[in-house]
């Protein structure tokens, strides 16, 4: 405990309420570093091909089995603010590039760990941050130097790349399968924006359907869309249509009710019949407008009344109702139709003719509608089959990562070596540069260089090889800088050339990892004060007697310890 007189002035600057906790100075730095290291340690074992899985019980009592860094951290419930910001890192990484969620945390944790020594020596945090930022710039320069361009059309290369991304995941035993799925899906939906830019929207246009049952090998990418719906009247409507003409609506095919509640008073009996007839005619008109275009399949997002259904099936048109908006968009993209809001406004150009086949299949115990064999689909469905729900969820997460990697490569076709080789090269270069830096920033700069070795070291640890020996051998190989591509083969723990083993990483994943990790480390180092005040939940102005308040404060603290 620091001497009393130091802590006295601080207590005046804040309301002297017991509810306000305040830590400042070095204590905070240690606490933050400790917390970040704890988060990094949780995740550390999930890096690399020989990684362990984590089993998490989430709040709802469901089970998540995964080794995707982001998925694990998402489920953790942490109280410490610094640890929370570490979790945000991995989320950012996931949203930004989709892969490298684990490495980012391990790297940031290591950066903070090496900073601890300097804080002990009374270095100022800003000095450390300055050095780190300098290191980051140089690291990115090194990345640019060793990155090698790749031809996106070269399927074998792409496969190798996506495989090295999934090699660290649970599905590595089906490596080729998932990699194939990911590349198929992403290359299907790529849209050229011109100037060599490609826009790939994984979230909107790739639907992953998980169907328990079957084997993983049955998974495939549909050249089209699948929806979890059957036709409205299975008996009467056709369930298999070749080259269907598809019309998509987002208006209801049923009689419109008034916006607000309307009462119609009818005096004569016959008027009732007239009213019913009007409703029928209205629907008949709607259907006639649609049938003008000779569709084979009508899909609407809203309802479809029995009567409309009768008119449509009489004309031999299959109909599907209450389709999700997102699914409708996908169908539109796949078969080239336009979603129409009012049947009156239909044009010939709105009819989708791109699909080769519509059929309804029974899978498991549900019926699914397939709109497949599209000519030039810009949307697709990935059908995942597997033994259990947990397995499928994990496969889906891995697929997500794989697709992100494929997307990154298509957007920025540059590669860097995987297996810790990049980090070692960066580390070696930075170590050499450190000697030329004058002044106090030299040491933290060198420390940052050493911190980069956390990734290959963790890889070696997870393979269970002799870490120190392996690391010294690797450092020796990199120190004279002759081959930037030497790293650890995560499966066997041998030191090999990554080019031969085809272990790659996408350039922008690595760049993003470095940036995120170092910036986060700087941010956490700059914190020197944590003030946490617990506000009592009471009506403003109702200042209750102060005595009981003290006791409830104590309880409030205890209550917080118990997670809801």
DOGUVO-545222 format. One record per residue (C-alpha): residue in three letters; z, y, x. Coordinates in steps of 0.001 Angstrom, whole numbers, plus 500000, padded with zeros to 6 digits. Layout:
residues N
R_ALA_Z_Y_X
...
This chain:
residues 564
R_UNK_500000_500000_500000
R_UNK_499217_503435_501372
R_UNK_502176_505781_501845
R_UNK_503468_507485_498699
R_UNK_502461_511048_499500
R_UNK_498804_510077_499655
R_UNK_498694_508748_496155
R_UNK_500700_511616_494689
R_UNK_498012_514293_494437
R_UNK_495520_511946_492839
R_UNK_497804_511242_489945
R_UNK_497832_514922_488958
R_UNK_494099_515250_488911
R_UNK_493966_512729_486087
R_UNK_496029_512473_482930
R_UNK_499178_510687_483993
R_UNK_498585_508018_481410
R_UNK_499279_504425_482319
R_UNK_495918_503515_480873
R_UNK_493909_505096_483657
R_UNK_493464_502912_486678
R_UNK_492051_504428_489786
R_UNK_491075_502904_493075
R_UNK_489563_504923_495821
R_UNK_488528_504899_499433
R_UNK_488218_501750_501443
R_UNK_489826_499571_498836
R_UNK_486837_500114_496577
R_UNK_484354_499245_499272
R_UNK_486106_495972_499946
R_UNK_486396_495168_496270
R_UNK_482706_495859_495682
R_UNK_481634_493834_498669
R_UNK_483907_490983_497636
R_UNK_482519_491013_494101
R_UNK_478925_491095_495240
R_UNK_479521_488304_497693
R_UNK_481086_486241_494936
R_UNK_477987_486666_492793
R_UNK_475756_485814_495724
R_UNK_477783_482686_496442
R_UNK_477428_481419_492899
R_UNK_473692_481594_493214
R_UNK_473322_480716_496852
R_UNK_473021_476984_496295
R_UNK_470088_477404_493926
R_UNK_467714_478729_496574
R_UNK_464973_476477_497848
R_UNK_463465_473116_496976
R_UNK_466636_471189_497612
R_UNK_468560_473402_495275
R_UNK_471339_472365_492963
R_UNK_471338_472980_489231
R_UNK_474012_474898_487388
R_UNK_475277_473871_484011
R_UNK_476516_476753_481922
R_UNK_478248_476815_478589
R_UNK_477115_479944_476836
R_UNK_479096_481914_474286
R_UNK_477659_479999_471358
R_UNK_478721_476714_472892
R_UNK_475182_475754_473827
R_UNK_474395_474258_477192
R_UNK_472042_475768_479700
R_UNK_471011_473695_482680
R_UNK_469034_475706_485160
R_UNK_468612_476967_488658
R_UNK_466690_480086_487792
R_UNK_468808_482848_489312
R_UNK_468291_485199_486440
R_UNK_469066_482617_483775
R_UNK_472383_481798_485424
R_UNK_473484_485375_485828
R_UNK_472456_486234_482302
R_UNK_475033_483787_481004
R_UNK_477859_484922_483250
R_UNK_480385_487236_481729
R_UNK_481802_489462_484444
R_UNK_484305_492236_484326
R_UNK_483766_493795_487735
R_UNK_481359_496728_487647
R_UNK_479863_495982_491057
R_UNK_479167_492397_490107
R_UNK_477515_493616_486922
R_UNK_475129_495748_488868
R_UNK_474257_492740_491010
R_UNK_473297_490919_487837
R_UNK_471079_493795_486820
R_UNK_469230_493364_490090
R_UNK_468163_489905_489264
R_UNK_467128_491017_485808
R_UNK_465006_493824_487208
R_UNK_463391_491404_489584
R_UNK_462662_489029_486732
R_UNK_461081_491727_484586
R_UNK_459179_493335_487430
R_UNK_457650_490364_489243
R_UNK_459142_487298_487585
R_UNK_460081_485436_490729
R_UNK_462502_485833_493620
R_UNK_465478_486350_491345
R_UNK_467673_484220_493553
R_UNK_466576_485672_496866
R_UNK_467281_489200_495722
R_UNK_470918_488443_495056
R_UNK_471422_486455_498241
R_UNK_469845_489223_500282
R_UNK_471833_492023_498676
R_UNK_475047_490054_499100
R_UNK_474265_489562_502766
R_UNK_473430_493240_503291
R_UNK_476831_494171_501910
R_UNK_478525_491482_503934
R_UNK_477231_492856_507232
R_UNK_478169_496357_506149
R_UNK_481789_495341_505829
R_UNK_482239_495278_509598
R_UNK_481046_498869_509860
R_UNK_483337_500093_507140
R_UNK_486187_498536_509068
R_UNK_485115_500546_512071
R_UNK_485280_503700_509926
R_UNK_481527_504228_509794
R_UNK_480501_506558_507028
R_UNK_478680_504746_504205
R_UNK_475810_507247_504234
R_UNK_475127_506429_507858
R_UNK_474879_502758_506976
R_UNK_472600_503561_504059
R_UNK_470358_505701_506228
R_UNK_469986_502864_508677
R_UNK_469305_500403_505856
R_UNK_466599_502576_504395
R_UNK_464968_502906_507774
R_UNK_465120_499134_508077
R_UNK_463538_498782_504641
R_UNK_460577_500981_505592
R_UNK_459994_499018_508762
R_UNK_460383_495729_506911
R_UNK_457684_496711_504433
R_UNK_455435_497722_507321
R_UNK_455911_494274_508839
R_UNK_455103_492687_505477
R_UNK_451839_494591_505360
R_UNK_451011_493391_508822
R_UNK_451507_489680_508193
R_UNK_450182_489599_504632
R_UNK_446864_487857_504290
R_UNK_444391_488461_501482
R_UNK_443399_485619_499197
R_UNK_440475_484975_496925
R_UNK_441709_484712_493351
R_UNK_438809_482470_492426
R_UNK_439839_479878_494994
R_UNK_441692_477458_492807
R_UNK_443155_475286_495552
R_UNK_444795_478281_497218
R_UNK_446169_479513_493913
R_UNK_447564_476087_493185
R_UNK_449305_475937_496546
R_UNK_450796_479333_495903
R_UNK_452089_478666_492436
R_UNK_453370_475313_493602
R_UNK_455471_476854_496328
R_UNK_456978_479112_493719
R_UNK_457871_476153_491513
R_UNK_458770_473930_494417
R_UNK_462233_475390_494250
R_UNK_462595_474577_490597
R_UNK_463598_471523_488697
R_UNK_460047_470674_487703
R_UNK_458888_470275_491269
R_UNK_458412_466578_490615
R_UNK_455648_467552_488215
R_UNK_454536_470296_490586
R_UNK_450811_470151_490016
R_UNK_451152_469930_486284
R_UNK_453117_473122_485790
R_UNK_451074_474968_488388
R_UNK_447910_473947_486568
R_UNK_449291_475087_483247
R_UNK_450318_478440_484672
R_UNK_447000_479146_486352
R_UNK_445005_478050_483317
R_UNK_447038_480217_481006
R_UNK_446981_483342_483119
R_UNK_443327_483140_484055
R_UNK_442455_482674_480394
R_UNK_444053_485842_479171
R_UNK_443211_488189_482035
R_UNK_441464_491314_480755
R_UNK_439376_493366_483149
R_UNK_440215_497033_482973
R_UNK_437429_497939_485365
R_UNK_437845_499169_488964
R_UNK_438885_495665_489894
R_UNK_442144_495964_487952
R_UNK_443238_493132_485746
R_UNK_445756_493395_482968
R_UNK_447642_490241_482122
R_UNK_450151_490387_479342
R_UNK_452100_487174_479479
R_UNK_454578_488099_476817
R_UNK_452102_489034_474128
R_UNK_449266_486610_474565
R_UNK_450735_483427_475960
R_UNK_452820_481525_473505
R_UNK_454876_478662_474810
R_UNK_455479_476061_472135
R_UNK_458168_473525_472932
R_UNK_457881_470275_471045
R_UNK_460464_467627_471827
R_UNK_458932_464191_472065
R_UNK_456160_462735_474150
R_UNK_456131_463075_477920
R_UNK_455859_466065_480152
R_UNK_452453_464809_481233
R_UNK_451151_465482_477724
R_UNK_451680_469217_478154
R_UNK_448505_471251_478235
R_UNK_447039_474684_477701
R_UNK_445133_475018_474458
R_UNK_441937_477021_474585
R_UNK_443154_478795_471513
R_UNK_446237_479095_469400
R_UNK_448627_476802_467656
R_UNK_450807_477833_464738
R_UNK_453686_476048_463148
R_UNK_452136_476090_459685
R_UNK_450191_473820_457408
R_UNK_447535_474938_454912
R_UNK_448959_476146_451608
R_UNK_447922_473197_449456
R_UNK_447492_470240_451744
R_UNK_445807_468049_449145
R_UNK_442957_470334_448152
R_UNK_442159_472299_451254
R_UNK_440235_471043_454229
R_UNK_442378_470293_457236
R_UNK_439598_470040_459762
R_UNK_436862_472627_460003
R_UNK_434289_472777_462762
R_UNK_433229_476267_463845
R_UNK_435350_477972_461195
R_UNK_434782_481548_460099
R_UNK_438248_483052_460200
R_UNK_439515_486064_458290
R_UNK_442908_487512_459193
R_UNK_444793_489678_456728
R_UNK_448093_491368_456771
R_UNK_448152_492158_453067
R_UNK_449551_489916_450365
R_UNK_447129_487994_448191
R_UNK_449244_488217_445096
R_UNK_449796_490677_442286
R_UNK_451399_493860_443579
R_UNK_454670_494766_441978
R_UNK_455591_498419_441641
R_UNK_457415_500058_444542
R_UNK_460446_500834_442404
R_UNK_461645_498926_439406
R_UNK_459346_499629_436478
R_UNK_459867_498604_432896
R_UNK_456843_498294_430663
R_UNK_457532_498255_426948
R_UNK_454884_496393_425027
R_UNK_454627_497015_421304
R_UNK_452026_494423_420371
R_UNK_451998_490750_421204
R_UNK_448355_490904_422387
R_UNK_449142_493538_425023
R_UNK_451145_490952_426906
R_UNK_448094_488749_427177
R_UNK_446067_491743_428364
R_UNK_448637_492477_431044
R_UNK_448549_488920_432329
R_UNK_444776_488998_432298
R_UNK_444776_492206_434366
R_UNK_446965_490541_436956
R_UNK_444651_487576_437073
R_UNK_441600_489763_437384
R_UNK_443191_491763_440158
R_UNK_443752_488618_442163
R_UNK_440311_487294_441289
R_UNK_438832_490528_442626
R_UNK_440791_490261_445841
R_UNK_439587_486726_446354
R_UNK_436020_487625_445470
R_UNK_436041_490376_448094
R_UNK_437187_487873_450642
R_UNK_434823_485105_449557
R_UNK_431864_487482_449896
R_UNK_432081_486805_453622
R_UNK_432019_483038_453233
R_UNK_435099_482359_455341
R_UNK_436350_478859_455999
R_UNK_439887_479881_456818
R_UNK_441956_482761_455502
R_UNK_445198_483556_457262
R_UNK_447609_486142_455937
R_UNK_450921_487432_457224
R_UNK_452231_487946_453708
R_UNK_452420_485839_450589
R_UNK_449621_484076_448767
R_UNK_450074_483388_445077
R_UNK_449220_480107_443364
R_UNK_446363_481711_441578
R_UNK_444770_483121_444701
R_UNK_445282_479752_446253
R_UNK_443358_478175_443369
R_UNK_440395_480544_443756
R_UNK_440261_479996_447477
R_UNK_440473_476216_447342
R_UNK_437832_476181_444603
R_UNK_435519_477900_447057
R_UNK_436470_475362_449704
R_UNK_438408_477837_451825
R_UNK_441567_476767_453602
R_UNK_444403_479276_453572
R_UNK_447550_479720_455602
R_UNK_450241_482169_454562
R_UNK_453232_483949_456054
R_UNK_452087_483690_459633
R_UNK_454135_485609_462184
R_UNK_452675_488923_463228
R_UNK_452654_487919_466900
R_UNK_450862_484679_466066
R_UNK_448320_486584_464034
R_UNK_447621_488876_466980
R_UNK_447109_485857_469179
R_UNK_444704_484265_466731
R_UNK_442778_487526_466578
R_UNK_442519_487599_470361
R_UNK_441513_483966_470543
R_UNK_438723_483836_467970
R_UNK_437566_487433_468064
R_UNK_438605_488409_464563
R_UNK_440052_491742_463491
R_UNK_443218_491860_461409
R_UNK_442383_493626_458162
R_UNK_444921_495498_456086
R_UNK_443085_495685_452780
R_UNK_440611_493096_451559
R_UNK_438393_495947_450268
R_UNK_437725_497046_453813
R_UNK_436446_493743_455180
R_UNK_433307_493927_457297
R_UNK_431166_491217_458785
R_UNK_432377_492212_462234
R_UNK_435971_491431_461253
R_UNK_435257_487753_460749
R_UNK_436282_485624_463730
R_UNK_433654_483096_464719
R_UNK_434800_482390_468262
R_UNK_436794_479263_467469
R_UNK_435215_475834_467716
R_UNK_437639_473850_465631
R_UNK_440449_474320_463151
R_UNK_442593_471355_462374
R_UNK_446051_470465_461216
R_UNK_447868_467774_463150
R_UNK_451192_466161_462600
R_UNK_453319_466208_465726
R_UNK_456761_464686_465494
R_UNK_457689_465405_461899
R_UNK_456086_468803_461496
R_UNK_452552_469922_460787
R_UNK_450880_472291_463189
R_UNK_447658_474224_462727
R_UNK_445403_474329_465768
R_UNK_442667_476884_466238
R_UNK_441089_475626_469413
R_UNK_437974_475279_471532
R_UNK_437456_479009_471450
R_UNK_434502_480464_473309
R_UNK_436185_483205_475274
R_UNK_439809_483240_474236
R_UNK_441974_486121_475334
R_UNK_445121_484407_474124
R_UNK_446385_480903_474516
R_UNK_449200_478553_473681
R_UNK_450901_476358_476221
R_UNK_452038_473168_474592
R_UNK_455079_471682_476293
R_UNK_456179_468163_475478
R_UNK_459262_466552_476902
R_UNK_462163_464282_476281
R_UNK_464984_466690_475451
R_UNK_465613_470274_474441
R_UNK_467373_471124_477689
R_UNK_464542_469740_479717
R_UNK_462016_471748_477752
R_UNK_463998_474958_478095
R_UNK_464120_474528_481830
R_UNK_460426_473716_482012
R_UNK_459705_476806_479970
R_UNK_461705_478977_482354
R_UNK_459876_477492_485302
R_UNK_456565_478056_483601
R_UNK_457514_481664_483013
R_UNK_458103_482087_486752
R_UNK_454904_480291_487622
R_UNK_452855_482433_485292
R_UNK_454397_485579_486708
R_UNK_453438_484483_490187
R_UNK_449901_483733_489094
R_UNK_449775_487134_487449
R_UNK_451054_488882_490555
R_UNK_448443_487251_492703
R_UNK_445631_488148_490357
R_UNK_446858_491730_490347
R_UNK_447541_491990_494052
R_UNK_445861_489166_495931
R_UNK_447926_489151_499121
R_UNK_450117_486391_500515
R_UNK_453019_486195_502909
R_UNK_454505_482997_504332
R_UNK_457355_481362_502443
R_UNK_460153_479175_503752
R_UNK_462067_482046_505292
R_UNK_459247_482789_507726
R_UNK_458679_486297_506379
R_UNK_462344_487171_506619
R_UNK_462547_485859_510173
R_UNK_459525_487826_511264
R_UNK_460945_490961_509714
R_UNK_464277_490245_511338
R_UNK_462775_489726_514775
R_UNK_460676_492880_514570
R_UNK_463611_494951_513426
R_UNK_465780_493616_516225
R_UNK_463231_494761_518776
R_UNK_462941_498157_517120
R_UNK_466707_498568_517015
R_UNK_466854_499061_520768
R_UNK_464629_502108_520500
R_UNK_466790_503804_517879
R_UNK_469223_506269_519331
R_UNK_472500_507411_517906
R_UNK_474991_505802_515651
R_UNK_472446_504351_513217
R_UNK_471373_501750_515721
R_UNK_474107_499236_514890
R_UNK_473801_499153_511128
R_UNK_470029_498931_511598
R_UNK_470449_495870_513739
R_UNK_472888_494432_511239
R_UNK_470322_494833_508485
R_UNK_467908_492936_510681
R_UNK_470405_490104_510987
R_UNK_471066_490161_507246
R_UNK_467464_489201_506545
R_UNK_468223_485868_508126
R_UNK_470370_484981_505140
R_UNK_467369_483557_503315
R_UNK_466220_481024_505931
R_UNK_469851_480225_506674
R_UNK_470550_479438_503048
R_UNK_467410_477315_502898
R_UNK_468626_475352_505895
R_UNK_472078_474973_504357
R_UNK_470655_473627_501141
R_UNK_468640_471002_502989
R_UNK_471742_469882_504792
R_UNK_470431_470222_508332
R_UNK_472367_471572_511276
R_UNK_472227_475237_510393
R_UNK_473124_476780_513728
R_UNK_470686_474693_515704
R_UNK_467870_475272_513278
R_UNK_468493_479004_513131
R_UNK_468592_479413_516903
R_UNK_465376_477447_517257
R_UNK_463707_479590_514625
R_UNK_464951_482826_516123
R_UNK_463642_481710_519483
R_UNK_460239_480993_518008
R_UNK_460092_484365_516310
R_UNK_461676_486464_519029
R_UNK_458577_486604_521186
R_UNK_456585_487149_518002
R_UNK_453786_484715_518782
R_UNK_453601_483091_515360
R_UNK_454805_484815_512225
R_UNK_454237_481735_510122
R_UNK_456953_479464_511460
R_UNK_459664_478725_508913
R_UNK_461750_475980_507384
R_UNK_460223_473308_505237
R_UNK_462743_473364_502445
R_UNK_462336_469704_501612
R_UNK_462998_468153_504998
R_UNK_464603_471058_506839
R_UNK_462095_470760_509667
R_UNK_460724_473757_511462
R_UNK_457039_473895_510661
R_UNK_454093_476212_510396
R_UNK_453977_477460_506829
R_UNK_450200_477801_506902
R_UNK_449766_474051_507294
R_UNK_452374_473179_504705
R_UNK_450848_475686_502246
R_UNK_454178_477317_501524
R_UNK_453376_480832_500394
R_UNK_454952_483718_498594
R_UNK_453262_486524_496767
R_UNK_453285_489780_498679
R_UNK_454576_491949_495881
R_UNK_457360_489510_495052
R_UNK_458644_489765_498615
R_UNK_458221_493529_498763
R_UNK_460068_493943_495495
R_UNK_462831_491611_496677
R_UNK_463423_493635_499831
R_UNK_463332_496969_498039
R_UNK_465655_495917_495255
R_UNK_468151_494233_497552
R_UNK_468468_497071_500047
R_UNK_468545_499834_497484
R_UNK_471246_498002_495582
R_UNK_473283_497460_498716
R_UNK_473062_501175_499468
R_UNK_474102_502058_495981
R_UNK_477162_499848_496053
R_UNK_478163_501116_499485
R_UNK_478086_504677_498275
R_UNK_480740_504060_495653
R_UNK_484095_505282_496830
R_UNK_486025_505650_493639
R_UNK_486412_503547_490542
R_UNK_488209_505159_487644
R_UNK_488668_503025_484619
R_UNK_490452_504493_481632
R_UNK_491140_502376_478613
R_UNK_490853_504457_475483
R_UNK_493154_503480_472683
R_UNK_491303_502808_469457
R_UNK_492929_505277_467109
R_UNK_491685_508020_464834
R_UNK_491181_511312_466664
R_UNK_493974_513739_465900
R_UNK_496337_511026_464804
R_UNK_498500_511273_467878
R_UNK_501045_508594_467173
R_UNK_504503_508623_468734
R_UNK_504157_508180_472464
R_UNK_506781_505476_472951
R_UNK_505051_502516_471275
R_UNK_501841_503582_472977
R_UNK_503194_502583_476364
R_UNK_503907_499055_475214
R_UNK_500573_498529_473549
R_UNK_498889_499638_476755
R_UNK_500457_496727_478578
R_UNK_499247_494369_475880
R_UNK_495781_495871_475959
R_UNK_495505_494920_479596
R_UNK_496530_491365_478945
R_UNK_494167_491071_476044
R_UNK_491271_492063_478197
R_UNK_491802_489136_480453
R_UNK_490988_486700_477660
R_UNK_487234_486566_477114
R_UNK_486255_486843_473488
